[in-house]
C-alpha cells in the first residue's frame, strides 16, 4: 500500500462507538477513522436480526467506496466476530484486527457424543446466563457488572474502573433490549472454526491474558489458523485491552498497521 489505510472500528455486545474514544483520539491525526454503532446501540435505530449484518456490511462498504482508500477493519469481541463474518464480502479491505475475539463464543464440551462441536475455549454457562439476564431485564446494575467483568484481570483500582466506565459508556443512549437479544443470538450461533484458513488478509490478533469472558486460548486458536496472522498478548489484562492498556495498545496497532502499509 502506498498510503496509510483508513481504520473502521466495530464495538462489542452492549457497548457503543464511544468505547473507542482513546483510539479515535490517537489515530485521527494520522488517518481517517470511522466508528460504527451496531443497530440498537449508541442511538442507532433497531433493525431486525435478519438484516443486521447486511446493514453493517453496507455501512462499511459505503465508507470504503466513498473514500476509496485501503481500509483496516478492527473488531472487538462480537465486533470481531462480525468482522470475521463480513471480511470476504467487503471490497477494498486491507487487513483485520481482532480484539478479544473467538471463533465460537459459548463453551461446548460434549466430546462423548459429538467431538466435532466440542469447544472448551468459550465463555461458561454461568457467564452466559448473566448476559441473558442483563438483556432481558435491562437492569443498569447488571450491565455495569458486565462492564467491570470486562476489565477484570488488570491491576486497576475501583476508582480507575469508574473513570474508564465514565468515559467509555454511552449513558445517553443505552442499547435496546432488541439489540442485546440479537447480539446474544449471534454470539450463540456464530462458529468460524472451519473458515479461518480461508482468510487471506493480514490479521493482528490481540488478547488479554486474563480475559474472563473470552479465554486466551480462543485468541491463540485464531492466531494459529489464520494464515497471515500475528498475535499480541497483553499481560495483566482482561477483555478490553484498548481501554485498560490504551497507550501500549495504540502503539501496537500503529506499528503493525505501518508495517503492512510499507
C-alpha positions in Angstrom: 0.0 0.0 0.0 1.3 3.4 -0.9 -0.9 5.3 1.6 -1.7 4.6 5.2 -5.1 2.9 5.4 -8.2 4.1 7.0 -9.5 2.4 10.1 -13.0 1.3 10.9 -13.9 0.2 14.4 -16.7 -2.3 15.4 -17.6 -2.4 19.1 -18.9 -5.4 21.1 -22.1 -6.5 22.8 -23.9 -3.9 24.8 -21.5 -1.1 24.2 -21.2 1.7 21.6 -18.8 3.5 19.3 -18.0 5.7 22.3 -15.9 2.9 23.7 -13.2 3.7 21.0 -12.6 7.2 22.3 -8.9 6.5 23.1 -8.3 5.1 19.6 -10.0 7.9 17.7 -8.0 10.4 19.6 -4.8 8.7 18.8 -5.4 7.7 15.2 -7.5 10.6 13.8 -4.4 12.8 13.4 -2.8 10.0 11.4 -5.6 8.9 9.1 -9.3 8.8 8.7 -11.0 6.8 11.5 -14.7 5.7 11.5 -16.6 4.2 14.4 -19.8 2.3 13.8 -22.7 1.9 16.2 -24.2 -1.5 15.8 -28.0 -1.5 15.3 -29.8 -0.5 18.5 -26.6 0.7 20.2 -25.4 4.2 20.8 -28.6 5.8 19.5 -28.6 3.8 16.2 -32.1 2.6 15.3 -33.1 -1.0 15.9 -33.1 -3.4 12.9 -34.5 -6.9 12.6 -31.9 -9.6 13.2 -32.2 -10.9 9.6 -30.8 -7.6 8.2 -28.3 -6.7 10.9 -25.3 -8.0 9.2 -26.3 -6.7 5.8 -26.8 -3.2 7.3 -23.3 -3.2 8.9 -21.8 -4.5 5.7 -23.4 -1.7 3.6 -22.2 0.9 6.1 -18.6 -0.3 6.0 -18.7 -0.7 2.2 -20.2 2.8 1.8 -17.4 4.3 3.7 -14.8 2.5 1.6 -16.5 3.3 -1.7 -16.8 7.0 -0.7 -13.1 7.5 0.2 -11.5 4.8 -2.0 -8.7 4.1 0.4 -7.3 0.9 1.7 -9.1 0.1 5.0 -8.4 -1.9 8.1 -11.4 -3.3 10.0 -11.0 -3.5 13.8 -13.4 -5.7 15.7 -13.7 -6.3 19.4 -15.5 -9.3 20.8 -18.9 -9.5 19.0 -17.5 -6.9 16.6 -14.6 -9.2 15.9 -16.9 -12.0 15.0 -18.9 -9.7 12.8 -15.6 -8.7 11.1 -14.8 -12.4 10.5 -18.3 -12.9 9.1 -18.1 -9.9 6.7 -14.4 -9.8 5.7 -14.8 -11.9 2.5 -17.8 -9.8 1.3 -16.1 -6.4 1.7 -14.3 -5.0 -1.4 -11.2 -2.9 -0.6 -10.4 -4.3 2.8 -6.7 -4.5 3.5 -6.4 -6.0 7.0 -8.2 -7.3 10.1 -7.5 -6.6 13.7 -9.4 -9.0 16.0 -9.5 -8.0 19.7 -10.7 -10.4 22.4 -12.3 -12.4 19.6 -13.2 -16.1 19.4 -14.3 -18.3 16.5 -17.1 -19.6 18.8 -18.3 -17.7 21.8 -20.0 -20.3 24.0 -18.3 -23.2 25.6 -19.4 -26.7 24.4 -17.9 -29.8 25.9 -19.7 -32.8 24.6 -17.0 -34.9 23.1 -18.5 -38.2 24.2 -21.3 -37.7 21.6 -20.1 -35.1 19.1 -16.5 -34.2 19.1 -17.0 -32.0 16.0 -18.8 -29.4 18.1 -16.6 -29.7 21.1 -15.3 -26.3 22.1 -13.7 -25.7 25.5 -12.4 -22.2 25.0 -15.7 -20.4 25.2 -17.5 -18.5 28.0 -19.0 -20.6 30.7 -22.8 -21.2 31.1 -22.7 -19.1 34.3 -21.4 -16.0 32.4 -23.8 -16.7 29.5 -26.8 -16.7 31.9 -25.6 -13.4 33.3 -25.7 -11.9 29.8 -29.2 -13.3 29.2 -30.4 -11.8 32.4 -28.9 -8.4 31.6 -30.5 -8.5 28.1 -34.0 -9.5 29.4 -34.1 -7.1 32.4 -32.3 -4.1 31.0 -31.0 -3.5 34.6 -28.2 -0.9 34.6 -26.6 -2.6 37.5 -26.3 -5.8 35.6 -24.8 -4.0 32.6 -22.4 -2.3 35.0 -21.4 -5.7 36.4 -20.7 -6.9 32.9 -18.6 -3.9 32.2 -16.5 -4.4 35.3 -16.1 -8.1 34.3 -14.6 -6.9 31.0 -11.9 -5.0 33.0 -11.2 -7.9 35.3 -7.6 -9.1 35.1 -5.9 -5.8 35.0 -4.3 -4.1 38.0 -7.0 -1.5 38.3 -8.4 0.2 41.4 -12.1 0.7 41.8 -11.6 4.4 41.0 -9.8 3.5 37.8 -12.7 1.3 36.7 -15.2 4.1 37.4 -13.1 6.6 35.4 -12.9 4.2 32.4 -16.6 3.5 32.6 -17.5 7.2 32.7 -15.5 7.8 29.6 -16.4 4.7 27.6 -20.1 4.1 28.3 -22.7 6.0 26.4 -25.3 6.6 29.1 -27.4 8.9 27.0 -28.2 6.0 24.5 -28.1 2.6 26.2 -28.5 -0.5 24.0 -32.1 -1.6 23.4 -33.5 -4.9 24.6 -33.9 -6.0 21.0 -30.3 -5.1 20.2 -29.0 -7.0 23.2 -31.0 -10.1 22.4 -30.0 -10.0 18.7 -26.4 -9.8 19.8 -26.8 -12.8 22.0 -28.3 -14.7 19.1 -25.2 -14.1 17.0 -22.9 -14.9 19.9 -24.7 -18.1 20.4 -24.8 -19.2 16.8 -21.6 -17.9 15.1 -18.9 -20.6 14.6 -16.0 -19.7 12.3 -13.6 -22.6 13.1 -13.8 -24.1 9.6 -13.5 -20.7 7.9 -10.2 -19.4 9.4 -7.8 -21.0 6.9 -9.5 -19.3 4.0 -8.8 -15.8 5.4 -6.2 -14.1 3.1 -6.0 -10.7 4.8 -3.1 -9.7 7.1 -4.5 -10.1 10.6 -3.5 -9.0 14.0 -5.0 -11.0 16.9 -5.0 -9.1 20.2 -5.9 -10.6 23.5 -5.6 -10.0 27.3 -4.1 -12.9 29.1 -6.6 -12.7 32.0 -9.7 -12.3 29.8 -12.6 -13.6 31.9 -15.1 -13.6 29.1 -13.2 -15.0 26.1 -10.3 -17.3 27.2 -6.8 -16.5 25.9 -6.8 -20.0 24.2 -9.5 -18.8 21.9 -7.3 -16.0 20.6 -4.4 -18.4 20.3 -6.6 -20.7 18.3 -7.3 -17.8 15.8 -3.7 -16.8 15.5 -2.6 -20.4 14.7 -5.2 -20.9 12.0 -5.4 -17.6 10.1 -2.6 -17.9 7.6 -1.2 -14.3 7.6 -1.8 -13.6 11.3 0.3 -12.1 14.1 -0.6 -12.2 17.8 0.0 -9.8 20.6 -0.9 -10.8 24.2 -1.3 -8.1 26.9 -0.2 -9.2 30.4 -2.3 -8.3 33.5 -5.2 -7.6 31.1 -8.8 -8.7 30.7 -11.3 -8.4 27.9 -10.8 -4.8 26.9 -7.0 -4.1 26.3 -7.8 -0.9 24.3 -9.4 0.6 27.4 -7.1 -0.6 30.2 -3.8 -0.5 28.2 -4.7 2.1 25.6 -1.2 3.6 25.2 0.5 0.3 24.5 -2.5 -1.0 22.6 -2.5 2.0 20.2 1.3 1.8 19.7 1.0 -1.9 18.9 -1.8 -1.3 16.3 0.1 1.6 14.8 3.3 -0.4 14.5 1.5 -3.4 12.8 -0.5 -1.0 10.7 2.5 0.8 9.3 4.4 -2.5 8.7 1.7 -3.9 6.4 1.4 -0.5 4.7 5.1 -0.3 3.8 
